[in-house]
Amino acid sequence: MSTVPTLHELDEAQAGESTLFDSLARLVPEELQTAYYRVLAHTRTLSPDDEMLRILEAMGILALLTRHTPKDIADERERIQAMLDAHLQFSDEAQEKMLGYVHFIESRLAELPSEIEVGLDPQQIAKILGESLRQHFVSSGMPETVAGLQATSIAMGNTQKQLIGALRDLTDRDGGVAARVESANRQIVQTIERRTRTLDELVHEFKTDLLRIWIPIVTGATMLIGLFAGMEIQGCRDSEPPPVTQSSPIPPQAPFIPNSAQEPTAKAAGHHVQGSTAKQTEHVGR
């Protein structure tokens, strides 16, 4: 039993992919198939980067080119020759047909009757064409369009003149709108400057009055309030009853001030202070 792998087994080993050696196998005669597959089985054990495998692949490519290139060149030559023959045949037929048409036209022109010759008069043809063009021009509405464009151009000219006059009035240095606006702006700036100076003077006067009049008044009022408050407190202290003396010596005790006596005194002092503060506030507001 032979151990040489067949082409079917090699195809299964390559998972169905067609390789260079498969293509070469189709060129090997049947009597050399066994030796070829023996060598091919040996190449299966080589590394993909093996130099011998690369040499075999290069030789296989050269064999394929040597086998198929002449046949491809011959087929291409036959195809080009067929195309050239068809082109030459078509050119000859076209030339023959063209010469036939020329002879036919010349014979027809030579046999034209006199009425047709009169009808082919260039002046008559030009006259007919001119009249036809004039009628088409009139029916196309071009004259009305031209008249409308003329009216539009006249209206645009008038509008341009009016616009130029308005711009002249606007930019006139003597009495134009721009001159009047500039004058108004100048007056507004002068008015604002005058009012600013007036406000500065008022603020200066207010500061001067505050330093000369209001601060001394507030200081004097504060001193008066303090004076009256001190007098009231001193009066409250003077109105307290003297301590009771006993025959037996007792340790000194702090004087007891009843709540009923302290509350009227505090209320009187607070009322006096509030009245003085209200008077001072009213005087400052004035």
C-alpha positions as CSV (number, residue, x, y, z in Angstrom):
1,M,0.0,0.0,0.0
2,S,1.4,3.4,-1.1
3,T,2.1,6.0,1.6
4,V,2.3,8.9,-0.8
5,P,-0.5,11.4,-0.1
6,T,-2.9,12.1,-2.8
7,L,-4.0,15.5,-4.1
8,H,-7.3,15.2,-2.2
9,E,-5.5,14.5,1.1
10,L,-3.2,17.5,0.6
11,D,-6.2,19.7,-0.1
12,E,-7.9,18.6,3.1
13,A,-4.6,19.3,5.0
14,Q,-4.7,22.9,3.6
15,A,-8.3,23.4,4.7
16,G,-9.5,23.8,1.2
17,E,-7.1,26.6,0.2
18,S,-5.5,26.4,-3.3
19,T,-1.8,26.9,-3.2
20,L,1.0,27.3,-5.7
21,F,1.9,23.6,-5.6
22,D,-1.8,22.7,-6.3
23,S,-1.6,24.8,-9.5
24,L,1.7,23.1,-10.4
25,A,0.1,19.7,-9.9
26,R,-2.3,20.3,-12.8
27,L,0.7,20.7,-15.1
28,V,2.5,17.5,-14.0
29,P,1.9,14.4,-16.3
30,E,0.0,11.5,-14.7
31,E,3.1,9.3,-14.8
32,L,5.0,11.8,-12.7
33,Q,2.3,12.6,-10.2
34,T,3.7,10.1,-7.6
35,A,7.2,11.6,-7.6
36,Y,5.7,15.1,-7.5
37,Y,3.6,14.3,-4.5
38,R,6.5,12.6,-2.8
39,V,8.6,15.8,-3.1
40,L,5.6,17.9,-2.1
41,A,5.1,15.8,1.0
42,H,8.7,16.5,1.9
43,T,8.1,20.2,1.6
44,R,5.2,20.0,4.1
45,T,7.8,19.3,6.8
46,L,9.9,22.4,6.0
47,S,9.6,25.7,7.8
48,P,7.8,28.5,6.0
49,D,11.1,30.5,6.0
50,D,13.2,27.6,4.7
51,E,15.4,28.6,1.7
52,M,14.7,25.3,-0.1
53,L,10.9,26.0,0.1
54,R,11.4,29.5,-1.3
55,I,13.5,28.1,-4.1
56,L,10.8,25.5,-5.0
57,E,8.1,28.2,-4.9
58,A,10.2,30.5,-7.2
59,M,10.8,27.5,-9.6
60,G,7.0,26.8,-9.5
61,I,6.1,30.4,-10.4
62,L,8.6,30.3,-13.3
63,A,7.1,27.1,-14.5
64,L,3.6,28.5,-14.4
65,L,4.7,31.7,-16.3
66,T,6.6,29.6,-18.9
67,R,3.5,27.4,-19.4
68,H,0.7,30.0,-19.4
69,T,2.4,33.2,-20.8
70,P,2.8,32.0,-24.4
71,K,-0.7,30.8,-24.6
72,D,-2.0,34.1,-23.0
73,I,0.1,36.1,-25.5
74,A,-1.3,34.1,-28.4
75,D,-4.9,34.5,-27.2
76,E,-4.4,38.2,-26.8
77,R,-2.8,38.5,-30.2
78,E,-5.8,36.7,-31.8
79,R,-8.2,39.0,-30.0
80,I,-6.4,42.1,-31.1
81,Q,-6.2,40.8,-34.6
82,A,-10.0,40.1,-34.6
83,M,-10.7,43.6,-33.3
84,L,-8.4,45.2,-36.0
85,D,-10.0,43.2,-38.8
86,A,-13.5,44.2,-37.6
87,H,-12.4,47.9,-37.4
88,L,-10.9,47.8,-40.9
89,Q,-14.1,46.1,-42.2
90,F,-16.2,48.7,-40.5
91,S,-14.1,51.6,-41.9
92,D,-14.3,50.2,-45.4
93,E,-18.1,49.9,-45.2
94,A,-18.5,53.4,-43.8
95,Q,-16.3,54.8,-46.5
96,E,-18.3,53.0,-49.2
97,K,-21.6,54.2,-47.7
98,M,-20.3,57.8,-47.5
99,L,-19.2,57.7,-51.1
100,G,-22.6,56.4,-52.1
101,Y,-24.3,59.2,-50.2
102,V,-22.1,61.8,-51.9
103,H,-22.9,60.4,-55.4
104,F,-26.6,60.3,-54.5
105,I,-26.6,63.9,-53.3
106,E,-24.7,65.1,-56.4
107,S,-27.1,63.3,-58.7
108,R,-30.1,64.8,-56.9
109,L,-28.6,68.3,-57.1
110,A,-27.9,67.9,-60.7
111,E,-31.5,66.8,-61.4
112,L,-33.2,69.6,-59.4
113,P,-35.9,71.5,-61.3
114,S,-35.8,75.2,-61.9
115,E,-38.5,75.9,-59.3
116,I,-36.4,74.4,-56.6
117,E,-33.4,76.4,-57.8
118,V,-35.4,79.5,-57.5
119,G,-36.6,78.4,-54.0
120,L,-33.0,78.0,-52.9
121,D,-32.2,81.7,-53.7
122,P,-30.1,83.0,-50.8
123,Q,-31.8,86.4,-50.8
124,Q,-35.2,84.9,-50.6
125,I,-34.2,82.5,-47.9
126,A,-32.7,85.4,-45.9
127,K,-35.9,87.5,-46.3
128,I,-38.0,84.6,-45.1
129,L,-35.7,83.9,-42.1
130,G,-35.7,87.7,-41.2
131,E,-39.5,87.9,-41.3
132,S,-39.8,84.7,-39.2
133,L,-37.3,86.0,-36.6
134,R,-39.2,89.3,-36.4
135,Q,-42.5,87.5,-35.8
136,H,-41.0,85.3,-33.1
137,F,-39.4,88.4,-31.5
138,V,-42.7,90.2,-31.4
139,S,-44.6,87.1,-30.1
140,S,-42.0,86.4,-27.4
141,G,-42.8,89.7,-25.5
142,M,-39.3,91.2,-25.7
143,P,-40.5,94.7,-26.7
144,E,-42.7,94.9,-23.6
145,T,-39.8,93.7,-21.5
146,V,-37.5,96.3,-23.0
147,A,-40.1,99.0,-22.3
148,G,-40.5,97.8,-18.7
149,L,-36.7,97.8,-18.2
150,Q,-36.5,101.4,-19.5
151,A,-39.3,102.5,-17.1
152,T,-37.5,100.8,-14.3
153,S,-34.2,102.4,-15.1
154,I,-35.9,105.9,-15.3
155,A,-37.5,105.3,-11.8
156,M,-34.1,104.1,-10.4
157,G,-32.5,107.2,-11.8
158,N,-35.1,109.4,-10.1
159,T,-34.7,107.5,-6.8
160,Q,-30.9,107.9,-7.0
161,K,-31.3,111.7,-7.5
162,Q,-33.6,111.9,-4.5
163,L,-31.2,109.8,-2.4
164,I,-28.3,112.0,-3.4
165,G,-30.3,115.1,-2.3
166,A,-31.3,113.5,1.0
167,L,-27.7,112.5,1.7
168,R,-26.5,116.0,0.8
169,D,-29.1,117.5,3.3
170,L,-28.0,115.0,5.9
171,T,-24.2,115.7,5.5
172,D,-24.5,119.5,5.1
173,R,-22.1,121.2,7.5
174,D,-24.2,124.3,7.9
175,G,-27.8,123.2,8.3
176,G,-27.7,119.4,7.8
177,V,-29.1,116.8,10.2
178,A,-25.5,115.8,11.2
179,A,-24.6,119.4,12.0
180,R,-27.8,119.8,14.1
181,V,-27.2,116.5,15.9
182,E,-23.6,117.6,16.7
183,S,-24.8,121.0,18.0
184,A,-27.4,119.3,20.2
185,N,-24.7,116.9,21.5
186,R,-22.5,119.8,22.3
187,Q,-25.3,121.6,24.2
188,I,-26.0,118.5,26.1
189,V,-22.4,118.1,27.1
190,Q,-22.2,121.7,28.2
191,T,-25.4,121.4,30.3
192,I,-24.1,118.2,31.9
193,E,-20.8,119.9,32.7
194,R,-22.6,122.9,34.3
195,R,-24.8,120.6,36.4
196,T,-21.8,118.6,37.4
197,R,-20.0,121.8,38.6
198,T,-23.2,122.9,40.5
199,L,-23.4,119.5,42.2
200,D,-19.8,119.7,43.2
201,E,-20.3,123.2,44.7
202,L,-23.4,121.9,46.6
203,V,-21.5,118.9,48.0
204,H,-18.6,121.2,49.0
205,E,-21.0,123.6,50.7
206,F,-22.7,120.7,52.5
207,K,-19.4,119.4,53.8
208,T,-18.5,122.9,55.0
209,D,-21.8,123.3,56.8
210,L,-21.5,119.9,58.3
211,L,-18.1,120.7,59.7
212,R,-19.0,124.3,60.9
213,I,-22.5,123.9,62.2
214,W,-23.9,120.4,62.6
215,I,-20.9,118.7,64.3
216,P,-20.7,121.5,67.1
217,I,-24.5,121.3,67.5
218,V,-24.4,117.5,67.9
219,T,-21.5,117.7,70.3
220,G,-23.2,120.4,72.5
221,A,-26.5,118.4,72.5
222,T,-24.5,115.3,73.6
223,M,-22.9,117.2,76.4
224,L,-26.2,118.6,77.6
225,I,-27.8,115.2,77.6
226,G,-24.9,113.8,79.6
227,L,-25.2,116.8,82.0
228,F,-28.9,116.3,82.6
229,A,-28.5,112.6,82.9
230,G,-25.9,113.1,85.6
231,M,-28.1,115.6,87.5
232,E,-31.0,113.2,87.5
233,I,-28.9,110.3,88.7
234,Q,-27.4,112.5,91.5
235,G,-31.0,113.7,92.5
236,C,-32.1,110.0,92.7
237,R,-29.1,109.3,95.0
238,D,-29.8,112.3,97.2
239,S,-33.5,111.3,97.6
240,E,-32.7,107.9,99.2
241,P,-33.5,107.6,103.0
242,P,-30.6,107.6,105.4
243,P,-29.7,104.3,107.1
244,V,-31.3,103.4,110.5
245,T,-28.9,103.4,113.5
246,Q,-29.2,100.8,116.3
247,S,-27.7,100.7,119.8
248,S,-26.2,97.3,119.4
249,P,-23.2,97.2,117.0
250,I,-24.0,95.3,113.9
251,P,-21.8,94.5,111.0
252,P,-22.0,96.9,108.1
253,Q,-24.6,95.9,105.5
254,A,-25.2,97.1,102.0
255,P,-28.0,99.7,101.8
256,F,-31.2,98.1,100.6
257,I,-33.0,100.0,97.9
258,P,-36.6,98.9,97.4
259,N,-37.7,98.0,93.9
260,S,-40.5,100.5,94.1
261,A,-38.0,103.4,94.6
262,Q,-35.6,102.1,91.9
263,E,-38.1,101.7,89.2
264,P,-39.5,105.3,89.2
265,T,-35.9,106.6,89.3
266,A,-34.9,104.5,86.3
267,K,-38.0,105.3,84.5
268,A,-37.5,109.0,85.1
269,A,-33.9,108.9,83.9
270,G,-34.9,106.8,80.8
271,H,-37.7,109.2,80.0
272,H,-35.4,112.2,80.4
273,V,-32.7,110.6,78.2
274,Q,-35.3,109.6,75.5
275,G,-36.7,113.1,75.5
276,S,-33.3,114.6,75.1
277,T,-32.4,112.2,72.3
278,A,-35.7,112.9,70.5
279,K,-35.0,116.7,70.7
280,Q,-31.5,116.2,69.4
281,T,-32.8,114.1,66.5
282,E,-35.4,116.7,65.6
283,H,-32.8,119.4,65.8
284,V,-30.5,117.5,63.5
285,G,-33.3,116.7,61.1
286,R,-34.1,120.4,60.8
